[in-house]
Amino acid sequence: MNPAGTAVALAAGLAAAGAAAGALLPGRARVPAVGLCTAGLGTAGLAAGTAALDGVRWSARLPGLLPLAGAHLAVDALSGLFMAVAGAVVLAVAVYGIGYAAGRGPYGVASRGVQSALPVFALTLVLVPAAASVSTFLLLWEAMALTSLVLVLAEQRGRPAVREAGVWYAVMTQLGLVLLLAGLALFAAGAGGETFTALRAGAPALSPAARGTVFVLVAAAFASKAGMVPLHPWLPRAHPEAPSNVSALMSAAMVNLGAYGIVRVAFDLLGGGPRWGWLLVLGTGALSAVHGILQAAMASDLKRLLAHSTSENLGLVLVGVGAAGLFASAGHPLPAALALAAAFLHVVNHAVFKALLFCAAGSVARATGLRDLDRMGGLRARMPATAGFFAVAALGAVALPPGNGFISEWLLLQSLIEGLTVPGVSTAVVLPLAVAVIALSAGLSAAVFVKALGVGFFARPRSERAAAAGESPPGMLLGMGLLGLGCTGLALVPGMLGDGLSRAVAVAAPGGGPPLTGDSLELRLEHLATSLSPLWAAAALAAGLLAALALVRVTARRGRRSHVKLWDCGGGAPTARMSYTATSFAEPLQRVFDDVLAPEQGVDVTPVRASTYLVERVSFRRSVPDRIERRLYQPLIGAVDRLGEAARRLAPGSAHRYLGYGFCGLVALLLTLAASR
């Protein structure tokens, strides 16, 4: 039997078993049972995706599952890549989640509703890339949205911020669904069928206007799921307020499906989009990358910082996707294949290090009850394993060797530089700007994660909770250990993914040849005579560090040591209040980008009641609001509120008025029918 089909069937069965266990089992047995079923589901998804990346194809039609059209599933190398990524993340996070949810009581993340929704959500993450018809895709897409909404609202009791995040997420995800439904319905109507096979066959018959409309609607819907500007406000709200294991699944697996949707529809089904459409995708990705990393640099909430970092990294993925489409539309398949391979590799790398970052943040929140970096500190000594895992993931996020994020951003830069040979004014203008965006985001990422790691883990404790923190239970450490191994493997031997990534690229953009090959020692770029061996680079770096340490030890033994008290200028021993906070660390960056960020700050001075010359209290406030949200969404929400207040006058409770409304509607309908004949 086909291994991909067997794995998909096994994943569905484990999801059903996990949902039943979440609904029926008592509290103590519920969390381990659901966790084990979800981990098995992730393993099955990883197996199906790996088989597809090795060249296995599978398809199935289930006529009784959906009315009229039935359900259609198909697995190829492109869907296999995203299934494997989702399965790996689900496996590790499910193991982590057993320890994370243990002992939480009957509410929140350990409740029956949340535990029942968790395996269903994990199944949709694995199956969305396997959908092979419009109706199947929309069904799985909406199931993913609804189950993730239930999980986001897991801790809504007593926390208004969770309910607010849920409202934002529900509105934005349903707006995306409307756009997606409109785009795919228009596509299916023009192609004369709703299966992906019919869409591929009918795409050449679409008019340029119809193709452009489908491209814009679908790209906007998927960009919303990926958290791209300006459809991003849900992401920095929902990800921080969700339980940390849910945040890891959403940020490391769910948002990737936004990039998958653009590639699947625009490259595979439409056969390519218009040149201006790809410029729009590339520009949206670049803007989102800069906006996300700037907001992350200003954030002091650890999970909010990581959520903004997700926008930045998915923005880089869309830069690669947009560049690939731009090159393909100009008739240059080789740089297009390389850019798409870079985007896919960054999807893989980001999924692993971002899942580990959110799990480490959840470990800190569970131990201290804190998310504010300004109140943390001293956690390296109290939570050494968590601090080590966070450092490994942060190294990947800053795109410096030997971190796993370095290789994919290096490959993305290589593809953009190679694309400069493509003729055209647009490429000559856009590609250097894209290279500058990648360089800027990489530099700011270093500052962001130095802040998070240094202030949160290496500084002195700034609160009693941070000082009393303890290490997480073994189950959580095991889940983080799996992700840490993934980060290390991807950092040292990324060449093992070369053939699988080339097969995935060949499905989306055929004709460019295999852009990558590799083995355990190096990753080679075909047609460019370029290779990179991160394993040897890491070995050389380690050898250099050991040599430097040995030199320091040898030279230190020659001198005479004297133990004297360090001169403190009469100020006494430093305290935690004297060290940098996350806010003060970000202040120089805020000054550099003042015109972009437009921070708001002020000082309130409260005088003593008896005399205005004596000060009782001085308070300083500072905030860096999202300018896009402030300028776009706040006026829109205000207008909707005013419209709602005005609409109340239309329903005063008068039966006569309601009958009049019905009569006017009927007359309007008859006039429309008469005019249309």
C-alpha positions in Angstrom: 0.0 0.0 0.0 1.1 3.6 -0.7 3.1 4.8 2.4 1.8 8.4 2.1 -1.9 7.2 2.0 -1.3 4.8 4.9 0.2 7.6 7.0 -2.7 10.0 6.1 -5.2 7.4 7.2 -3.3 6.8 10.4 -3.2 10.5 11.1 -7.0 10.8 10.7 -7.6 7.8 13.0 -5.3 9.2 15.7 -7.0 12.6 15.5 -10.4 10.9 16.1 -9.0 9.0 19.0 -7.4 12.1 20.5 -10.6 14.1 20.2 -12.6 11.3 21.8 -10.0 11.0 24.6 -10.2 14.8 25.2 -14.0 14.7 25.4 -14.4 11.5 27.5 -11.4 10.8 29.7 -11.1 12.3 33.2 -8.6 15.1 34.0 -5.5 13.1 34.9 -5.6 10.7 32.0 -6.9 13.3 29.5 -3.8 15.3 28.8 -1.4 12.4 28.4 -3.8 10.5 26.2 -4.4 13.5 23.9 -0.7 14.3 23.9 0.3 10.8 22.8 -2.4 10.7 20.1 -1.4 14.1 18.8 2.3 13.1 18.8 1.5 10.0 16.8 -0.5 12.1 14.4 2.5 14.4 13.9 4.7 11.3 13.3 2.3 10.1 10.7 2.2 13.5 9.0 6.0 13.6 9.0 6.2 10.2 7.5 3.7 11.1 4.7 5.5 14.3 3.9 8.9 12.5 3.9 7.6 9.8 1.5 6.3 12.5 -0.8 9.6 14.4 -0.8 11.3 11.1 -1.7 9.1 11.0 -4.9 6.0 9.1 -3.7 2.7 10.4 -5.0 -0.8 9.5 -3.7 -4.3 10.6 -4.4 -7.8 9.6 -3.2 -11.4 10.5 -3.7 -13.9 10.0 -0.9 -17.3 10.5 -2.5 -19.4 10.0 0.6 -17.5 12.5 2.8 -18.8 15.7 1.2 -22.1 16.2 -0.6 -22.2 16.5 -4.4 -18.5 16.7 -5.2 -17.0 14.5 -2.5 -13.6 15.0 -0.9 -10.4 14.9 -2.9 -6.9 14.4 -1.4 -3.6 14.3 -3.2 0.0 14.3 -2.0 3.0 15.4 -4.1 6.4 16.8 -3.2 5.1 20.4 -2.7 2.3 19.3 -0.3 4.7 16.8 1.2 7.2 19.5 2.3 4.5 21.4 4.3 3.0 18.2 5.6 6.5 17.1 6.9 7.1 20.5 8.5 3.7 20.5 10.2 4.1 16.9 11.3 7.5 17.5 12.9 6.3 20.6 14.7 3.1 18.8 15.9 5.2 15.8 17.2 7.6 17.9 19.3 5.0 20.3 20.6 2.6 17.5 21.5 5.3 16.0 23.7 6.0 19.4 25.2 2.3 20.0 25.7 1.9 16.9 28.0 4.1 18.5 30.6 2.8 22.0 29.9 -0.8 21.2 30.5 -0.3 18.8 33.4 -1.8 20.0 36.6 -3.6 22.9 35.1 -7.0 22.0 36.5 -10.3 21.6 34.6 -10.2 24.9 32.9 -7.9 26.5 30.3 -5.5 24.4 28.3 -6.4 21.2 30.1 -10.1 21.5 29.7 -12.2 19.0 27.7 -13.0 21.5 24.9 -9.4 22.6 24.4 -8.0 19.0 24.5 -10.7 17.8 22.1 -9.9 20.6 19.6 -6.1 20.2 19.8 -5.8 16.9 17.8 -8.4 18.2 15.2 -6.3 21.4 14.8 -3.2 19.3 14.4 -4.9 17.1 11.7 -5.9 20.2 9.7 -2.3 21.4 9.7 -1.3 18.1 8.2 -4.2 17.7 5.7 -4.6 21.3 4.3 -1.6 20.8 2.0 -3.1 17.4 0.9 -6.5 19.0 -0.3 -7.0 18.5 -4.0 -10.3 20.3 -4.6 -11.8 23.7 -3.8 -14.5 22.3 -1.5 -12.0 20.0 0.4 -9.5 22.8 0.8 -12.1 25.3 2.1 -13.5 22.7 4.5 -10.1 22.0 6.0 -9.2 25.6 6.0 -12.3 26.6 7.9 -11.9 23.7 10.3 -8.3 24.9 11.0 -9.6 28.4 11.6 -12.4 27.4 14.0 -10.3 24.9 16.0 -7.5 27.4 16.4 -10.0 30.0 17.6 -11.1 27.6 20.3 -7.5 27.1 21.3 -6.7 30.8 21.3 -9.7 31.4 23.7 -8.5 28.6 26.1 -7.5 31.0 28.9 -10.3 33.6 28.5 -11.6 33.3 32.1 -10.6 36.5 33.9 -8.4 37.8 31.0 -10.1 40.4 28.8 -7.0 40.5 26.6 -7.7 36.9 25.5 -11.3 37.7 24.5 -10.1 40.8 22.6 -7.5 38.7 20.8 -10.2 36.1 19.9 -12.4 38.8 18.4 -9.6 40.1 16.3 -8.6 36.7 15.2 -12.1 35.6 14.3 -12.8 38.7 12.3 -9.6 38.6 10.3 -9.7 34.9 9.7 -13.3 35.1 8.4 -12.4 38.1 6.2 -9.6 35.9 4.7 -12.1 33.1 4.2 -14.5 35.4 2.3 -11.6 36.6 0.0 -10.5 33.0 -0.5 -14.0 31.8 -1.2 -14.5 34.6 -3.8 -11.2 33.9 -5.5 -11.5 30.2 -5.7 -15.1 30.3 -6.8 -14.3 32.7 -9.6 -11.4 30.4 -10.6 -13.6 27.3 -10.5 -16.4 29.0 -12.5 -13.9 30.0 -15.2 -12.1 26.7 -15.3 -15.3 24.6 -15.4 -14.5 22.4 -12.4 -13.5 22.5 -8.8 -10.9 19.8 -8.6 -7.3 21.0 -8.7 -6.8 18.9 -11.9 -9.7 20.8 -13.5 -8.3 24.1 -12.4 -4.9 23.4 -13.9 -6.5 22.4 -17.2 -8.9 25.4 -17.3 -6.5 28.1 -16.2 -5.2 29.0 -19.7 -8.8 29.8 -20.7 -9.1 32.5 -18.1 -9.0 36.1 -19.4 -6.2 38.3 -18.1 -8.7 40.3 -16.0 -10.1 37.1 -14.4 -6.6 35.8 -13.7 -5.5 39.0 -12.1 -8.7 39.1 -10.0 -8.2 35.6 -8.8 -4.5 36.2 -8.0 -5.2 39.3 -5.9 -8.1 37.8 -4.0 -6.3 34.6 -3.2 -3.0 36.3 -2.4 -4.7 38.7 0.0 -6.5 35.8 1.7 -3.3 33.8 2.2 -1.2 36.8 3.2 -3.8 37.4 5.9 -3.1 33.9 7.3 0.6 34.5 7.1 0.3 37.7 9.2 1.4 40.1 6.4 0.9 43.8 6.5 -1.7 45.3 6.5 -3.7 42.2 7.4 -1.5 41.4 10.4 -3.2 42.9 13.6 -4.6 39.5 14.7 -1.1 37.9 14.9 0.6 39.9 17.7 -2.7 39.6 19.7 -3.6 35.9 19.2 -0.2 34.3 19.4 0.8 35.9 22.8 -2.6 35.2 24.4 -2.9 31.6 23.3 -1.3 28.8 25.5 2.3 28.5 24.5 2.0 25.1 22.9 -0.8 26.5 20.7 1.3 29.5 20.0 4.1 27.2 18.8 1.7 25.3 16.5 0.2 28.5 15.1 3.5 30.4 14.6 5.6 27.5 13.3 3.0 25.5 11.3 -0.3 27.4 10.6 1.2 30.6 9.2 3.3 28.6 6.8 0.1 27.5 5.0 -0.4 31.1 3.9 2.8 30.8 1.9 1.8 27.3 0.7 -1.5 28.7 -0.6 0.1 31.4 -2.7 2.6 28.9 -4.2 0.0 26.2 -4.8 -2.6 28.5 -6.4 -0.5 31.1 -8.2 2.3 28.8 -9.4 0.8 25.4 -9.7 -2.9 25.9 -10.5 -2.8 29.3 -12.3 0.4 28.5 -14.0 1.9 31.8 -13.0 0.6 35.2 -12.1 1.0 38.6 -13.6 4.3 40.5 -13.2 2.7 43.3 -11.2 1.1 40.7 -8.9 4.5 39.2 -8.0 5.9 42.7 -7.4 3.0 43.2 -5.0 3.8 39.9 -3.2 7.5 40.8 -3.0 6.7 44.3 -1.7 4.2 43.0 0.8 6.8 40.5 2.1 9.5 43.2 2.4 7.3 45.7 4.2 6.1 43.0 6.6 9.7 41.9 7.3 10.8 45.4 8.2 7.6 46.3 10.1 7.6 43.0 12.1 11.2 43.2 13.2 10.9 46.9 14.2 7.8 46.1 16.3 9.7 43.1 17.8 12.6 45.4 18.7 10.3 47.7 20.6 8.3 44.9 22.4 9.0 44.0 26.0 6.4 41.2 26.1 8.4 38.1 25.2 5.6 36.3 23.4 4.5 39.4 21.5 8.2 39.9 20.5 8.2 36.4 19.1 4.8 37.0 17.3 6.2 40.0 15.5 9.3 38.0 14.6 7.0 35.5 12.9 5.7 38.4 10.7 9.3 39.2 9.8 10.3 35.7 8.9 7.1 35.0 6.8 7.8 38.3 5.1 11.2 37.0 4.1 9.5 33.8 2.8 7.2 35.9 0.6 10.2 38.0 -0.6 11.5 34.7 -2.0 8.2 33.6 -3.4 7.6 37.0 -5.0 11.1 37.1 -6.5 10.6 33.6 -7.9 7.3 34.6 -9.6 9.0 37.7 -10.9 11.8 35.7 -12.5 9.5 33.1 -13.9 7.2 35.7 -15.5 10.3 37.2 -17.2 11.1 33.8 -18.6 14.1 32.9 -16.4 13.3 29.6 -14.6 16.8 29.0 -13.1 16.8 32.0 -10.7 13.1 31.4 -10.1 13.8 27.9 -8.9 16.6 29.0 -6.7 14.5 31.8 -5.0 11.6 29.3 -4.4 14.0 26.8 -2.9 15.4 29.5 -0.6 11.8 30.4 0.5 11.0 26.7 1.2 14.2 26.2 3.2 13.4 29.3 5.3 9.9 27.8 5.9 11.6 24.7 7.4 14.2 26.6 9.4 11.7 29.1 10.8 9.2 26.4 11.8 11.8 24.6 14.0 13.4 27.6 15.7 10.2 29.5 16.2 8.5 26.5 17.7 11.4 26.1 20.1 11.3 29.8 21.0 7.6 29.7 21.9 8.1 26.5 23.9 10.9 28.2 25.8 8.8 31.3 26.4 6.0 29.0 27.6 8.5 27.3 30.0 9.4 30.7 31.4 5.8 31.8 31.7 4.9 28.6 33.5 7.7 28.9 36.0 7.4 32.6 36.7 3.9 33.7 35.5 5.7 36.5 33.6 5.9 37.6 30.0 7.3 41.0 30.6 11.1 41.0 30.0 11.5 44.1 32.2 10.5 41.9 35.2 12.6 38.9 34.3 16.3 38.3 34.7 18.5 35.7 36.3 16.8 32.8 34.6 20.0 31.3 33.2 21.0 30.1 36.6 17.5 29.0 37.7 16.4 27.4 34.3 19.6 26.4 32.6 18.1 23.9 30.2 15.4 26.4 29.1 18.0 29.1 28.7 20.2 26.8 26.5 17.3 25.9 24.3 16.2 29.5 23.9 19.8 30.4 23.0 20.0 27.7 20.3 16.7 28.9 18.8 17.8 32.6 19.0 21.0 31.8 17.2 18.9 30.4 14.3 16.6 33.5 14.4 19.4 36.0 14.0 20.7 34.3 10.8 24.3 34.1 12.0 26.5 30.9 11.6 26.2 28.3 12.9 22.5 29.0 13.4 20.0 27.2 11.1 18.4 30.4 9.9 21.7 31.6 8.4 21.8 29.1 5.5 18.3 29.9 4.2 18.8 33.7 4.3 22.2 33.2 2.6 20.5 31.2 -0.1 17.8 33.9 -0.4 20.5 36.5 -0.9 22.2 34.3 -3.5 19.0 34.0 -5.4 18.3 37.8 -5.4 21.9 38.5 -6.5 21.6 35.9 -9.3 18.3 37.5 -10.3 20.0 40.8 -11.0 20.9 39.3 -14.4 17.2 39.2 -15.3 16.6 42.2 -17.6 13.9 44.8 -16.8 13.5 48.1 -14.8 11.5 46.4 -12.1 14.1 43.9 -11.2 16.9 46.5 -11.4 15.0 48.6 -8.8 13.3 46.1 -6.6 16.0 43.5 -6.1 18.6 45.8 -4.5 15.9 47.1 -2.2 15.0 43.5 -1.3 18.7 42.7 -0.5 18.7 45.8 1.7 15.6 44.7 3.5 17.1 41.3 4.2 20.3 42.9 5.6 18.3 45.3 7.7 16.1 42.6 9.1 19.1 40.4 9.9 20.8 43.2 11.8 17.7 44.1 13.8 17.0 40.5 14.5 20.4 40.3 16.2 19.5 43.3 18.4 16.1 41.8 19.2 17.3 38.4 20.4 20.3 39.8 22.2 17.7 41.9 24.1 15.5 38.9 24.8 18.3 36.5 25.8 20.4 39.0 27.7 17.7 40.9 29.6 15.5 37.9 30.2 18.1 35.2 31.1 21.4 36.8 31.9 20.6 39.9 33.8 19.8 40.0 37.5 16.3 39.1 38.7 14.0 42.1 38.8 11.0 40.4 40.5 10.4 37.9 43.2 8.8 35.6 40.7 11.9 35.5 38.5 14.1 35.0 41.5 12.0 32.0 42.6 11.8 30.3 39.2 12.6 26.6 38.7 13.3 24.4 35.8 10.4 22.9 33.8 9.3 19.3 34.1 11.0 16.5 32.0 8.2 16.3 29.4 8.5 19.9 28.4 12.3 19.6 28.2 12.0 16.5 26.0 9.8 18.4 23.6 12.2 21.3 23.5 15.1 18.8 23.1 13.5 17.4 20.0 13.2 20.9 18.5 16.8 21.7 19.6 18.0 18.6 17.7 16.1 19.8 14.7 17.8 23.3 14.9 21.2 21.7 15.2 20.7 19.2 12.4 19.4 21.9 10.0 22.3 24.2 11.0 25.0 21.6 10.4 23.7 19.4 7.6 21.1 21.3 5.5 22.4 19.6 2.4 20.3 16.5 3.4 17.2 18.5 2.3 18.6 19.5 -1.1 16.9 16.8 -3.2 13.6 17.0 -1.4 13.5 20.8 -1.8 14.3 20.4 -5.5 11.4 18.0 -6.0 9.0 20.5 -4.2 10.3 23.3 -6.4 9.8 21.2 -9.5 6.1 20.7 -8.7 5.5 24.5 -8.3 7.9 25.9 -11.0 8.8 23.1 -13.5 11.5 23.7 -16.1 14.2 25.3 -13.9 16.0 22.1 -13.1 17.1 21.1 -9.6 18.3 24.2 -7.9 20.0 22.4 -5.0 21.8 19.2 -4.3 23.7 18.2 -1.2 24.8 15.6 1.3 25.8 15.5 4.9 28.8 17.8 4.3 27.7 20.6 2.0 24.9 22.2 0.2 25.6 22.9 -3.5 23.8 25.4 -5.8 23.4 23.9 -9.2 24.1 26.2 -12.2 26.0 28.7 -9.9 29.1 26.6 -9.0 28.6 27.7 -5.4 28.5 25.5 -2.3 28.5 25.9 1.5 29.5 23.5 4.2 28.0 24.7 7.5 29.4 21.6 9.3 33.0 22.5 8.4 32.3 26.2 9.2 30.9 25.2 12.7 34.0 22.9 13.2 36.3 25.8 12.3 34.5 28.1 14.6 34.6 25.7 17.5 38.3 25.1 16.9 38.9 28.8 16.9 37.1 29.3 20.2 39.0 26.4 21.8 42.3 27.9 20.7 41.3 31.3 22.1 40.4 29.8 25.4 43.6 27.8 25.5 45.6 30.9 24.8 43.9 32.8 27.5 44.6 30.1 30.0 48.3 29.9 29.1 48.9 33.6 29.3 46.9 34.0 32.5 49.1 31.5 34.3 52.2 33.7 33.7 51.0 36.7 35.6 50.4 37.1 39.3 46.8 37.3 40.4 45.8 39.7 43.1 42.4 39.6 44.7 41.3 43.1 45.5 37.9 44.7 45.7 36.8 46.5 42.5 36.6 50.3 42.8 32.9 51.2 42.7 33.3 55.0 42.7 31.6 55.0 46.2 28.3 53.9 44.7 28.2 50.5 46.3 27.4 47.2 44.7 25.1 47.4 41.6 21.5 46.4 41.9 19.0 45.0 39.5 17.5 48.5 39.1 20.9 49.7 37.6 20.9 47.2 34.8 19.4 47.5 31.4 15.8 46.6 30.9 14.2 45.6 27.6 12.7 49.0 27.3 16.0 50.9 27.8 17.9 48.5 25.6 15.5 49.3 22.7 15.5 53.1 23.3 18.5 53.8 21.0 16.8 51.8 18.2 13.7 53.8 18.8 15.6 57.0 18.4 17.0 55.9 15.1 13.6 54.9 13.7 11.6 57.7 15.4 10.1 58.9 12.2 8.9 55.4 11.3 7.7 54.3 14.7 6.2 57.6 15.9 6.5 56.7 19.6 4.2 58.3 22.2 5.6 59.3 25.5 4.9 61.8 28.3 5.7 62.7 31.9 3.0 63.3 34.5 4.0 65.3 37.6 1.7 65.2 40.6 2.4 68.0 43.1 1.8 67.9 46.8 -1.7 69.2 47.6 -0.4 71.9 50.0 2.2 73.3 47.5 2.6 73.2 43.8 6.4 73.5 44.3 6.7 70.2 46.0 6.4 67.0 43.9 4.5 64.0 45.3 4.9 61.7 42.3 6.4 61.7 38.8 5.3 59.1 36.3 6.7 58.4 32.8 4.7 56.7 30.1 5.9 55.4 26.8 4.3 53.4 24.0 5.1 52.5 20.4 1.7 52.0 18.8 1.3 50.2 15.5 1.0 53.1 13.0 -0.8 50.9 10.4 -3.3 49.8 12.9 -3.7 53.3 14.3 -4.2 54.9 10.8 -6.2 52.1 9.1 -8.1 50.0 11.6 -9.0 52.4 14.4 -10.9 54.8 12.0 -12.5 51.8 10.4 -13.7 50.4 13.7 -14.9 53.8 14.7 -17.0 54.1 11.5 -18.5 50.6 12.1 -19.4 51.6 15.6 -21.1 54.7 14.4 -22.9 52.8 11.7 -24.1 50.3 14.3 -25.4 53.0 16.5 -27.3 54.6 13.6 -28.7 51.2 12.5 -30.4 50.8 15.9 -32.9 53.5 14.8 -34.0 51.2 12.0 -35.3 48.7 14.5 -37.4 50.5 17.0 -39.8 47.6 17.6 -42.6 48.8 15.3 -44.3 45.9 13.3 -45.6 48.5 10.8 -42.0 49.6 10.0 -40.9 46.0 9.6 -43.8 45.3 7.2 -42.8 48.4 5.2 -39.2 47.1 5.0 -40.5 43.8 3.6 -42.7 45.6 1.1 -39.9 47.9 -0.1 -37.6 44.9 -0.5 -40.1 42.9 -2.5 -40.7 45.9 -4.9 -37.0 46.4 -5.4 -36.6 42.7 -6.2 -39.5 42.8 -8.8 -38.0 45.9 -10.4 -34.6 44.3 -10.6 -36.0 41.2 -12.3 -38.0 43.3 -14.7 -35.0 45.3 -15.6 -32.8 42.3 -16.1 -35.1 40.7 -18.8 
